[in-house]
Amino acid sequence: MPTSMLLQGGTVLVHDQNDHVKATQADLLIEGNTIAKIEAGIKPTAGTEVVDCFDKIICPGFIDTHHHVWQTLLKGRHANQTLLEYFPSGNFVSSMHTPTDLFWGELGGALECLDVGTTTVVDHAHINISAEHTKAAIAATVSSGIRSVFAYCPIRRVETWKPFVLSQDLLTDWAMELLQELGSKSPFGDGRVQLGLAFDEFFQPKEVIANLFQKAREAGVKVITGHYVRNAIMPPTKTIEVLHSYGLLDTSILFSHASNIDADEAALLLKTNSHVSCTPSTELQMGQGDPVAFQSKLGIESQCSLGADCHSNNNASIPGQMNLLLQSSRANYSEEFNKQGKVPAKVYKTVEDAFNLGTIAGARAIGMEDKVGSLAVGKIADLVVFDASSPSMVCGAQHDPVAAVVLHSTPRDIEMVIVDGIVRKVGGKLCAVDVKAGRDMWVGEERDTLEWKDVAKMLVEKREALQEKLGKIDYEEATTGTIKAWHLDETSIAEHL
């Protein structure tokens, strides 16, 4: 593979020091895994691969800060479900996956991310059923070619489905030993995949949480993430305040959702430079409330980023999340005017505001803004090339490339995806997967390389086998068991108002 690549004659989306995005006609030179030059008229040297980017948009790779990448085999199961219904049919059925299931599910999820232009993902991997399960997922992540914060997550496995019983061995010796082992081997995949921590039981005693966080940091973890939703059925714990009182709330903390937080918690986020990943598709569907990123009364836009959450429920496109967040926030803003018989003089928020949440803001959320999230000389070459003359983007791309990405683009319009200087999608098609790259973590797949058609075939086969097992679960029993196990307020669950 060439050690240098010249993307020639494209429209390059470059952030300035104030996060304004300037569309610049320029060439972009990649040397190794680094952006070496962004300027007009770069002359290629011998051996440089030249890519004609006339009428193309060269965009920073998108950063997805909350995603359960393993859930590919569950696609389509949650289309009409609330958060409570999702728990037994989505969250807990990780317990029904074999390590092989998780390898293929994780690989399929990571490749979907790459296909839609996501070059970095924070993977809340609540799959720690055994050490082999976790290692199979890491192997798939490495093999896919994506950049990842693989957030290792101690979980309560389902011991029996009827009666529904969750295990109580959350932080067992083997789980903590595995965290230490992974830390000794991290980062994986030539540095692309770093170890993170995911944790959701913030109601545990202070000493339990503090010890876990300490062990994670000793293992080299720099990003700690966890779900936090405040609504009628969830525990009343104000997690942001709790972690701050423990002295644990800092820039390494990344909450997913933070739905319905109050002004005091928002102020703590700003004070400690901790962050939030908003996932509009699942938050709007599953009864979690409006995404917080564009709620002006909270004033935490600078601490927010975007995630796809469950690609078992919606597609993984970060531009899709940008679009949904922007337009739903505009609708909510306008509605207040409508109630008073007025109309807003100006539209609420801009396409640039939404674009930044999925690029540079995502990089800041994981402490990597000096490496990814924008296109600049010296940064890692993680980028996406759009076809500006596609049926979806033509004319819009020539008028306002940022608007074209946020409001008009589809995954079909992405011609090329580059991660760490390596092409992972070209000509609109995913490149072959190098299984060997992850084999030191897990050896369950014998083939050295896989084309997408091979992956798709295996995903369908594994889904059908898994579905046979999942079809035997009594989900009504499991939902009732979930309510009891988590001490949820059953009186707050209403059929209608």
KAPEPE-V829625 format. One record per residue. N is the residue number from 1. RES is the residue in one small letter. OMEGA is omega in degrees with one decimal (none if undefined). Layout:
n & res & omega
N & RES & OMEGA
N & RES & OMEGA
//
This chain:
n & res & omega
1 & m & -179.5
2 & p & 177.6
3 & t & 177.2
4 & s & -178.5
5 & m & 179.9
6 & l & 173.0
7 & l & -164.9
8 & q & 170.0
9 & g & -179.4
10 & g & 171.2
11 & t & -174.1
12 & v & 179.2
13 & l & -173.1
14 & v & 175.7
15 & h & 170.9
16 & d & -174.9
17 & q & 177.8
18 & n & 179.3
19 & d & 171.9
20 & h & -176.0
21 & v & -179.6
22 & k & 176.3
23 & a & -172.8
24 & t & 174.3
25 & q & -173.4
26 & a & 169.3
27 & d & 176.9
28 & l & -178.0
29 & l & 176.0
30 & i & 173.7
31 & e & -173.2
32 & g & 177.9
33 & n & -170.8
34 & t & 172.3
35 & i & -174.7
36 & a & -178.5
37 & k & 167.1
38 & i & -178.7
39 & e & 179.4
40 & a & 170.5
41 & g & 177.3
42 & i & 178.8
43 & k & 180.0
44 & p & 174.6
45 & t & 179.9
46 & a & 178.8
47 & g & 178.8
48 & t & 174.9
49 & e & -179.0
50 & v & 179.3
51 & v & -179.8
52 & d & -179.1
53 & c & 174.7
54 & f & -177.2
55 & d & 173.2
56 & k & 173.6
57 & i & 176.9
58 & i & -166.8
59 & c & 172.4
60 & p & 173.5
61 & g & -177.5
62 & f & -177.6
63 & i & -177.8
64 & d & -172.0
65 & t & 171.6
66 & h & -175.8
67 & h & 172.4
68 & h & -166.7
69 & v & -175.4
70 & w & -164.6
71 & q & -175.8
72 & t & -177.0
73 & l & -179.3
74 & l & -175.8
75 & k & 177.2
76 & g & -174.4
77 & r & -170.1
78 & h & -171.7
79 & a & -176.5
80 & n & -175.1
81 & q & 169.8
82 & t & 179.2
83 & l & -178.9
84 & l & 179.2
85 & e & -178.7
86 & y & -175.4
87 & f & -177.3
88 & p & -175.1
89 & s & -178.8
90 & g & -176.0
91 & n & -170.9
92 & f & -177.5
93 & v & 166.3
94 & s & 179.7
95 & s & -179.9
96 & m & -179.3
97 & h & 168.6
98 & t & 173.3
99 & p & 178.3
100 & t & 175.1
101 & d & -176.4
102 & l & 175.8
103 & f & -176.8
104 & w & 177.8
105 & g & 179.3
106 & e & 179.7
107 & l & 178.2
108 & g & 179.5
109 & g & 179.4
110 & a & 179.1
111 & l & 173.6
112 & e & 177.4
113 & c & 179.6
114 & l & -178.3
115 & d & -178.8
116 & v & 172.3
117 & g & 175.6
118 & t & 179.5
119 & t & 177.0
120 & t & 179.9
121 & v & 168.4
122 & v & -171.1
123 & d & 176.3
124 & h & -167.3
125 & a & -179.6
126 & h & -173.2
127 & i & -171.7
128 & n & 179.6
129 & i & 173.9
130 & s & 177.7
131 & a & -178.8
132 & e & 177.1
133 & h & -177.6
134 & t & -178.7
135 & k & 176.8
136 & a & 179.1
137 & a & 177.4
138 & i & 178.2
139 & a & 179.0
140 & a & 178.9
141 & t & 178.9
142 & v & -176.7
143 & s & -175.7
144 & s & -177.2
145 & g & -178.7
146 & i & 169.4
147 & r & -172.3
148 & s & 159.3
149 & v & -178.3
150 & f & -173.3
151 & a & 178.2
152 & y & -171.1
153 & c & 170.5
154 & p & -175.9
155 & i & 169.4
156 & r & 179.9
157 & r & 174.4
158 & v & 179.1
159 & e & 173.9
160 & t & -179.5
161 & w & 177.9
162 & k & 3.0
163 & p & -178.7
164 & f & -177.5
165 & v & 174.3
166 & l & 177.5
167 & s & 179.4
168 & q & -174.5
169 & d & -175.2
170 & l & -175.4
171 & l & -179.1
172 & t & 179.3
173 & d & -176.5
174 & w & 179.6
175 & a & 178.9
176 & m & 176.5
177 & e & 178.0
178 & l & 175.9
179 & l & 179.3
180 & q & 179.6
181 & e & 180.0
182 & l & 177.4
183 & g & -179.5
184 & s & -178.8
185 & k & -177.1
186 & s & -1.4
187 & p & -178.0
188 & f & 174.0
189 & g & 179.9
190 & d & 175.7
191 & g & -178.4
192 & r & -173.2
193 & v & 179.1
194 & q & -178.5
195 & l & 171.0
196 & g & 176.6
197 & l & 171.0
198 & a & -177.3
199 & f & -175.1
200 & d & -174.1
201 & e & -176.8
202 & f & 174.0
203 & f & 177.4
204 & q & 178.8
205 & p & -178.1
206 & k & -174.9
207 & e & 178.3
208 & v & -178.4
209 & i & -178.0
210 & a & 179.8
211 & n & 179.0
212 & l & -179.7
213 & f & 179.0
214 & q & 179.6
215 & k & 179.1
216 & a & -179.2
217 & r & 174.6
218 & e & 177.8
219 & a & 177.3
220 & g & -179.0
221 & v & 178.7
222 & k & 178.7
223 & v & 176.2
224 & i & -174.8
225 & t & 179.0
226 & g & 176.5
227 & h & 173.2
228 & y & 178.2
229 & v & 174.0
230 & r & 172.1
231 & n & -168.0
232 & a & -175.0
233 & i & -176.3
234 & m & 177.7
235 & p & -176.4
236 & p & -177.1
237 & t & 175.5
238 & k & -168.2
239 & t & -179.2
240 & i & 179.2
241 & e & -179.7
242 & v & -179.4
243 & l & 177.8
244 & h & 179.6
245 & s & 177.7
246 & y & -176.7
247 & g & -175.2
248 & l & -177.0
249 & l & -179.6
250 & d & -173.4
251 & t & 178.5
252 & s & -173.1
253 & i & 178.7
254 & l & 177.2
255 & f & 169.7
256 & s & 177.5
257 & h & -173.9
258 & a & -177.1
259 & s & 174.0
260 & n & 173.6
261 & i & -179.2
262 & d & -175.3
263 & a & -179.7
264 & d & 178.6
265 & e & 176.6
266 & a & 179.5
267 & a & 178.3
268 & l & 175.8
269 & l & -179.9
270 & l & -177.0
271 & k & -174.2
272 & t & -177.8
273 & n & 170.2
274 & s & -165.9
275 & h & -179.4
276 & v & 170.6
277 & s & 177.0
278 & c & 179.9
279 & t & -169.6
280 & p & -175.3
281 & s & -177.8
282 & t & -179.6
283 & e & -179.2
284 & l & -178.7
285 & q & -164.7
286 & m & 171.8
287 & g & -178.6
288 & q & -178.4
289 & g & -178.4
290 & d & 175.8
291 & p & -172.6
292 & v & -169.6
293 & a & -176.1
294 & f & 174.5
295 & q & -171.5
296 & s & -177.4
297 & k & 179.1
298 & l & 176.1
299 & g & -176.4
300 & i & -179.6
301 & e & -178.4
302 & s & -179.0
303 & q & -171.8
304 & c & 176.4
305 & s & -174.6
306 & l & 173.7
307 & g & 177.6
308 & a & 178.5
309 & d & -173.7
310 & c & 175.2
311 & h & 168.1
312 & s & -176.7
313 & n & -177.3
314 & n & -177.7
315 & n & -170.3
316 & a & -172.9
317 & s & 174.7
318 & i & 171.2
319 & p & 175.6
320 & g & 177.0
321 & q & 175.4
322 & m & -178.1
323 & n & -177.5
324 & l & 179.1
325 & l & -176.7
326 & l & -174.8
327 & q & 176.9
328 & s & 178.1
329 & s & 176.5
330 & r & 179.1
331 & a & 179.2
332 & n & 179.0
333 & y & -178.2
334 & s & -176.4
335 & e & 177.9
336 & e & 175.2
337 & f & -178.5
338 & n & -179.7
339 & k & -179.8
340 & q & 178.5
341 & g & -178.5
342 & k & 174.1
343 & v & 178.9
344 & p & 179.0
345 & a & -179.4
346 & k & 177.7
347 & v & -178.1
348 & y & 178.9
349 & k & -175.3
350 & t & 176.9
351 & v & 177.0
352 & e & 177.2
353 & d & -179.6
354 & a & 179.7
355 & f & -177.6
356 & n & 178.6
357 & l & -178.0
358 & g & 180.0
359 & t & -172.2
360 & i & 178.8
361 & a & 175.9
362 & g & 177.5
363 & a & 178.9
364 & r & -178.1
365 & a & -178.8
366 & i & 175.3
367 & g & -177.5
368 & m & -176.3
369 & e & 176.7
370 & d & -176.2
371 & k & -174.9
372 & v & 175.5
373 & g & 176.1
374 & s & 179.6
375 & l & -179.1
376 & a & 177.8
377 & v & -179.8
378 & g & 177.8
379 & k & 178.0
380 & i & -178.9
381 & a & 170.3
382 & d & -174.3
383 & l & -176.7
384 & v & 176.9
385 & v & 178.3
386 & f & 172.2
387 & d & -176.4
388 & a & 179.6
389 & s & 177.8
390 & s & 177.7
391 & p & -179.5
392 & s & -167.1
393 & m & -175.2
394 & v & -176.1
395 & c & 175.6
396 & g & -179.2
397 & a & -180.0
398 & q & -179.8
399 & h & -178.2
400 & d & -175.3
401 & p & 179.8
402 & v & 176.2
403 & a & 179.9
404 & a & 178.7
405 & v & -173.3
406 & v & -170.1
407 & l & -173.1
408 & h & -171.1
409 & s & 171.2
410 & t & 176.4
411 & p & 178.5
412 & r & -175.6
413 & d & -178.7
414 & i & -177.9
415 & e & -174.1
416 & m & 173.0
417 & v & 179.6
418 & i & 176.6
419 & v & 178.6
420 & d & 179.5
421 & g & -177.6
422 & i & -179.8
423 & v & 179.6
424 & r & 174.4
425 & k & -179.4
426 & v & -177.8
427 & g & -179.8
428 & g & -178.3
429 & k & 178.1
430 & l & 176.9
431 & c & 179.5
432 & a & -178.7
433 & v & 178.6
434 & d & -178.4
435 & v & -179.0
436 & k & -175.7
437 & a & -179.0
438 & g & -170.7
439 & r & 177.8
440 & d & 175.8
441 & m & -174.6
442 & w & -172.4
443 & v & -173.3
444 & g & 177.1
445 & e & -172.3
446 & e & -178.0
447 & r & -177.4
448 & d & 179.2
449 & t & -179.8
450 & l & 169.4
451 & e & -178.8
452 & w & -178.9
453 & k & 176.9
454 & d & -179.6
455 & v & -178.4
456 & a & 179.2
457 & k & 180.0
458 & m & 178.8
459 & l & 179.6
460 & v & 178.7
461 & e & -178.9
462 & k & 178.5
463 & r & -177.9
464 & e & 178.8
465 & a & 179.1
466 & l & -178.2
467 & q & 178.2
468 & e & 178.0
469 & k & -176.8
470 & l & -179.9
471 & g & -179.6
472 & k & -178.3
473 & i & 172.8
474 & d & -173.1
475 & y & 174.4
476 & e & 176.1
477 & e & -178.2
478 & a & 178.3
479 & t & 176.6
480 & t & 178.2
481 & g & 177.5
482 & t & 179.1
483 & i & -179.1
484 & k & -176.2
485 & a & -177.8
486 & w & 177.8
487 & h & 179.6
488 & l & -178.1
489 & d & -176.2
490 & e & -179.5
491 & t & -179.4
492 & s & -179.6
493 & i & -174.3
494 & a & 176.6
495 & e & -179.2
496 & h & 177.7
497 & l & none
//
